[in-house]
Amino acid sequence: MSEPRLLALLDQSAAIARQAAELLVRMQDGDLAVAHKDFRDVVTAADLASERLIIDGLRQLTPGAAILSEEAGFSGSETAPRWIIDPLDGTVNYAGGLPWFSVTLAYQEDGRTLLGLTHAPLAGLVAHYVEGGIATVNDRPAAVSATASLADAVVSICLTSHYAPEDLERTNAVIRRLSGLCRGVRILVSGGLEMSLVAAGRLDAFIGLKADIVSHAAAIPLVRAAGGRVTTVAGVDSRDQDLEKVVSNGLIHDELLAAIRAA
């Protein structure tokens, strides 16, 4: 049974995420003032507006908590509870008018994620996790797929234009390998959304070989609560700070890891 304080925190933080998601939808067809970051990655006015809304809301909600955010970085005490937020996960998709983007929030105490949520307004997905009882996607219990063979699996993988050359080469090799083994390989590049789709049983697996903490922290416990696995390529349970996130329904996990290692 989830703690009452966490259930209340979920309701309040979900309202903040919903407001941010609605703001993103309103801004998507406007002047996004796209600016370049590292390599060919971008940030938009919508990223910053969503971030301001979320940070202001969370500071009112939990004044003593630290916040780690995609654009603003870290603020607060290292020993305090913290929020990990991505105010717009899937910026390149968003800036191009595509629907595959989300807002993600994770709340942690003592390094453990007690609450996570992903709100993808145009993909029609809202995922909630609270330690001790809640793991839902669109208000239904999260449950991974029953796909038992990689040959029948649909797998998504992150590949972005701002990867360093060695990251591109490694990811492309995995894509080539999986293309001959899976039913389908997809590239969406919105990690929180993709992991939530695994938790919902809509995707069988997701692979991020250079996964940042802000996009993925909220959905890691959701996938595990839904019956799935989240590991490194070595097969060890992946932590927030680990770059490798191999996410699956569990049934195809060993086969998926073997394919990645062989790429």
Order of alpha helices (4+ residues) and beta strands (2+ residues): alpha-beta-beta-alpha-beta-beta-beta-alpha-beta-beta-beta-beta-beta-beta-alpha-beta-alpha-beta-alpha-alpha-beta-beta-alpha
